[in-house]
Amino acid sequence: MRRKLIGLAVAGAMAAPLAAQAQQGSTVQIYGLLQPSIDFVDNGDDSGTNMSNNNSRLGFRGSEDLGGGLKAIFQLESAVDFDNRSGTGWTRRDSWVGLAGGFGSVTLGTQFTAYKRSTDFLDPFADTIGDYNNVFGVPAFDQDGFNDRFTNSVHWTSPNWGGFQLMATYGLNGDGDGDLHEEDSGDGKDDAFSIALTYKLGGLTLVAAYEDQEDRLEVDLGGGAGFALESAKSYKIGAGYKLGNTTFGLMYAKEDFGSVSGAVGAVPVVDGDDLERDLIFASIKHSIGNVDLMASYTWADDFDDVSDSGAQAFAIGAAYNFSKRTNIGAYFTMVDNDDNVAYGLDAGHAPSGAGEKVKAFSVRMRHAF
């Protein structure tokens, strides 16, 4: 009996802070997404097997009720490395603090742009080796471009206005430690702006987005070669439609990385050349019981003034859902490069050289909590 009373006292002592927290309208959640994969990759000249993290993450998020319909909100998120111990530290992923209310939400910190967020739902291969970021948003010279985060940023998401919702992200120029992307060392570059509008009606979702970055991107070709991009602008339109157990996705993008300046190296680009291109993405996903079947196709046109600089990417896959939180999937993808570019896979698998194909088969486990 004494042990039971002690146990009840301990339980009560532990529950008291939680009860007080609930009364104050505060919540804190620990969440995560663990999705390592084993990848079998052929990069043109060589082949091998390795493990990928596929954007696995761990984070904390929460809110506090401030009264009058106003809440304080926050999120702190870190990458989780399964393949090595070279983690880059906390808050390198989406990490922010802000306010939410009748105006929507405003957050300050490191966060995905409105441009990126607006079309993520179109890709059934997101966070796999077949992710559309293999080709979209990168100028094929080992450099992040669009579909990324802004550090030092302010993001606004509007309320839902009869199916319409607006998002906007403004990236400040940094001060020597901050820059556009979290990988950059930063040297006080120009500001950047990203905006997106979505409309939802039943199973239909329509998207239009635009992003503008000035004097932000420097392309590293290795061996001391490279060049600077004076500006980078992109707009895209997309549509998703869910019909029964089948979901369709379609997107068109126009990416303009501006004119080139600086040294070039082996890539056939010269001072003043214009890196502008068109892209098309299409996807389909069909569910049969606990099984999801999916396929996607990406086409990237040549850059203006640069011949044989396009690519195509294909992906097919299937996933078995044990529950809403856990599944195992198998995926095959191929990126077919034209002679003068070297697109790789988003998981970090680069081709052996320009014009080579990259092929990969991947088995991934995904668990969310």
NORWOHU-V802343 format. One record per residue. RES is the residue in three letters. SS is DSSP state (h for helix, s for strand, l for the rest). PHI is phi as a letter, one per 40 degrees, with the letter a starting at -180 (* if undefined). OMEGA is omega in whole degrees, 0 to 359 (* if undefined). Layout:
RES_SS_PHI_OMEGA ; RES_SS_PHI_OMEGA
This chain:
MET_l_*_180 ; ARG_h_c_180 ; ARG_h_c_179 ; LYS_h_c_180 ; LEU_h_c_178 ; ILE_h_c_179 ; GLY_h_c_179 ; LEU_h_c_180 ; ALA_h_c_179 ; VAL_h_c_179 ; ALA_h_c_179 ; GLY_h_c_180 ; ALA_h_c_179 ; MET_h_c_183 ; ALA_h_c_184 ; ALA_h_d_179 ; PRO_h_c_180 ; LEU_h_c_179 ; ALA_h_c_179 ; ALA_h_c_179 ; GLN_h_c_180 ; ALA_h_c_179 ; GLN_h_c_180 ; GLN_l_c_178 ; GLY_l_g_180 ; SER_s_b_176 ; THR_s_b_173 ; VAL_s_b_182 ; GLN_s_b_169 ; ILE_s_c_182 ; TYR_s_b_178 ; GLY_s_a_175 ; LEU_s_b_183 ; LEU_s_b_187 ; GLN_l_a_177 ; PRO_l_c_178 ; SER_s_b_170 ; ILE_s_b_187 ; ASP_s_b_175 ; PHE_s_b_193 ; VAL_s_b_172 ; ASP_s_b_185 ; ASN_l_b_178 ; GLY_l_h_179 ; ASP_l_b_187 ; ASP_l_a_177 ; SER_s_a_181 ; GLY_s_a_181 ; THR_s_b_176 ; ASN_s_a_180 ; MET_s_b_178 ; SER_s_b_180 ; ASN_l_c_179 ; ASN_l_f_177 ; ASN_l_g_173 ; SER_l_c_188 ; ARG_s_a_175 ; LEU_s_b_183 ; GLY_s_a_174 ; PHE_s_b_174 ; ARG_s_a_182 ; GLY_s_a_181 ; SER_s_a_174 ; GLU_s_b_178 ; ASP_s_c_181 ; LEU_s_c_180 ; GLY_s_g_178 ; GLY_l_g_180 ; GLY_l_g_182 ; LEU_s_b_178 ; LYS_s_b_166 ; ALA_s_c_182 ; ILE_s_b_178 ; PHE_s_a_172 ; GLN_s_a_174 ; LEU_s_b_188 ; GLU_s_b_181 ; SER_s_b_172 ; ALA_s_c_176 ; VAL_l_b_181 ; ASP_l_b_174 ; PHE_l_c_189 ; ASP_l_c_178 ; ASN_l_a_180 ; ARG_l_b_182 ; SER_l_b_180 ; GLY_l_d_185 ; THR_l_b_175 ; GLY_l_g_182 ; TRP_l_c_174 ; THR_l_g_175 ; ARG_l_c_173 ; ARG_l_c_184 ; ASP_l_d_182 ; SER_s_a_188 ; TRP_s_a_174 ; VAL_s_a_182 ; GLY_s_a_181 ; LEU_s_b_177 ; ALA_s_b_180 ; GLY_s_a_181 ; GLY_l_c_179 ; PHE_l_c_188 ; GLY_s_h_177 ; SER_s_a_175 ; VAL_s_b_183 ; THR_s_b_180 ; LEU_s_b_177 ; GLY_s_i_176 ; THR_s_b_187 ; GLN_s_a_175 ; PHE_s_d_181 ; THR_l_c_174 ; ALA_h_d_180 ; TYR_h_d_181 ; LYS_h_c_185 ; ARG_h_d_191 ; SER_h_c_185 ; THR_h_b_179 ; ASP_h_d_185 ; PHE_h_c_182 ; LEU_h_c_187 ; ASP_l_b_178 ; PRO_l_c_180 ; PHE_l_b_179 ; ALA_l_d_180 ; ASP_l_g_171 ; THR_l_b_180 ; ILE_l_c_179 ; GLY_l_c_181 ; ASP_l_d_181 ; TYR_h_c_175 ; ASN_h_c_171 ; ASN_h_d_184 ; VAL_l_b_183 ; PHE_l_c_169 ; GLY_l_g_179 ; VAL_s_b_181 ; PRO_l_c_171 ; ALA_l_g_178 ; PHE_l_b_176 ; ASP_l_g_182 ; GLN_l_a_172 ; ASP_s_c_178 ; GLY_l_b_177 ; PHE_l_c_181 ; ASN_l_f_184 ; ASP_l_a_176 ; ARG_s_c_163 ; PHE_s_b_166 ; THR_s_c_179 ; ASN_s_f_190 ; SER_s_b_173 ; VAL_s_b_181 ; HIS_s_b_177 ; TRP_s_b_170 ; THR_s_b_184 ; SER_l_c_168 ; PRO_l_c_175 ; ASN_l_c_180 ; TRP_s_b_178 ; GLY_l_f_181 ; GLY_l_h_178 ; PHE_s_c_174 ; GLN_s_a_182 ; LEU_s_b_174 ; MET_s_b_177 ; ALA_s_a_179 ; THR_s_b_178 ; TYR_s_b_180 ; GLY_s_b_178 ; LEU_l_c_191 ; ASN_l_c_178 ; GLY_l_g_185 ; ASP_l_b_183 ; GLY_l_h_174 ; ASP_l_b_183 ; GLY_l_b_178 ; ASP_l_a_186 ; LEU_l_c_184 ; HIS_l_b_185 ; GLU_l_c_180 ; GLU_l_c_188 ; ASP_l_c_177 ; SER_l_c_172 ; GLY_l_g_175 ; ASP_l_a_176 ; GLY_l_g_181 ; LYS_l_c_184 ; ASP_l_c_179 ; ASP_l_c_179 ; ALA_s_a_186 ; PHE_s_b_181 ; SER_s_a_182 ; ILE_s_a_180 ; ALA_s_a_176 ; LEU_s_b_177 ; THR_s_b_176 ; TYR_s_b_181 ; LYS_s_b_177 ; LEU_s_a_183 ; GLY_l_g_180 ; GLY_l_c_183 ; LEU_s_b_173 ; THR_s_b_178 ; LEU_s_b_185 ; VAL_s_b_168 ; ALA_s_b_184 ; ALA_s_a_180 ; TYR_s_a_177 ; GLU_s_a_183 ; ASP_s_b_177 ; GLN_s_b_181 ; GLU_s_b_176 ; ASP_s_f_185 ; ARG_s_b_191 ; LEU_s_b_174 ; GLU_s_b_186 ; VAL_s_c_181 ; ASP_s_b_180 ; LEU_s_c_182 ; GLY_s_g_178 ; GLY_l_g_180 ; GLY_l_g_180 ; ALA_s_c_178 ; GLY_s_i_177 ; PHE_s_a_180 ; ALA_s_b_175 ; LEU_s_b_185 ; GLU_s_c_180 ; SER_s_a_177 ; ALA_s_a_181 ; LYS_s_b_177 ; SER_s_a_168 ; TYR_s_b_178 ; LYS_s_a_173 ; ILE_s_b_182 ; GLY_s_a_178 ; ALA_s_a_173 ; GLY_s_b_181 ; TYR_s_a_178 ; LYS_s_b_180 ; LEU_s_b_184 ; GLY_l_g_180 ; ASN_l_c_183 ; THR_s_b_179 ; THR_s_b_180 ; PHE_s_b_176 ; GLY_s_b_179 ; LEU_s_a_182 ; MET_s_a_172 ; TYR_s_b_179 ; ALA_s_b_172 ; LYS_s_b_182 ; GLU_s_b_181 ; ASP_s_b_180 ; PHE_s_c_175 ; GLY_s_g_180 ; SER_s_c_186 ; VAL_s_c_172 ; SER_s_b_178 ; GLY_l_g_181 ; ALA_l_c_186 ; VAL_l_b_183 ; GLY_l_g_188 ; ALA_l_c_181 ; VAL_l_c_185 ; PRO_l_c_178 ; VAL_l_b_180 ; VAL_l_b_179 ; ASP_l_d_177 ; GLY_l_g_178 ; ASP_l_c_183 ; ASP_s_b_178 ; LEU_s_c_179 ; GLU_s_b_184 ; ARG_s_a_174 ; ASP_s_b_177 ; LEU_s_b_176 ; ILE_s_b_178 ; PHE_s_b_177 ; ALA_s_b_181 ; SER_s_a_175 ; ILE_s_a_177 ; LYS_s_b_180 ; HIS_s_b_182 ; SER_s_b_175 ; ILE_s_b_184 ; GLY_l_g_180 ; ASN_l_c_185 ; VAL_s_b_174 ; ASP_s_b_175 ; LEU_s_b_186 ; MET_s_a_177 ; ALA_s_a_177 ; SER_s_a_178 ; TYR_s_b_177 ; THR_s_b_177 ; TRP_s_b_176 ; ALA_s_b_180 ; ASP_l_c_173 ; ASP_l_c_167 ; PHE_l_c_173 ; ASP_l_d_178 ; ASP_l_g_179 ; VAL_l_b_182 ; SER_l_c_177 ; ASP_l_f_182 ; SER_l_b_178 ; GLY_l_c_180 ; ALA_s_a_172 ; GLN_s_b_177 ; ALA_s_b_179 ; PHE_s_b_175 ; ALA_s_a_172 ; ILE_s_b_181 ; GLY_s_a_177 ; ALA_s_a_179 ; ALA_s_b_176 ; TYR_s_b_182 ; ASN_s_c_174 ; PHE_l_c_179 ; SER_l_a_177 ; LYS_l_c_185 ; ARG_l_b_189 ; THR_s_b_172 ; ASN_s_a_172 ; ILE_s_b_183 ; GLY_s_b_175 ; ALA_s_b_188 ; TYR_s_b_172 ; PHE_s_b_178 ; THR_s_a_177 ; MET_s_a_172 ; VAL_s_b_183 ; ASP_s_b_185 ; ASN_s_c_167 ; ASP_l_c_192 ; ASP_l_c_189 ; ASN_l_b_178 ; VAL_l_b_185 ; ALA_l_a_174 ; TYR_l_c_175 ; GLY_l_b_178 ; LEU_l_b_187 ; ASP_l_c_180 ; ALA_l_c_176 ; GLY_l_h_181 ; HIS_l_c_183 ; ALA_l_c_175 ; PRO_l_c_181 ; SER_l_c_179 ; GLY_l_a_180 ; ALA_l_c_179 ; GLY_l_g_181 ; GLU_l_c_172 ; LYS_s_c_172 ; VAL_s_b_179 ; LYS_s_b_181 ; ALA_s_a_170 ; PHE_s_b_188 ; SER_s_b_173 ; VAL_s_b_186 ; ARG_s_b_169 ; MET_s_b_181 ; ARG_s_b_176 ; HIS_s_b_179 ; ALA_s_b_176 ; PHE_l_a_*
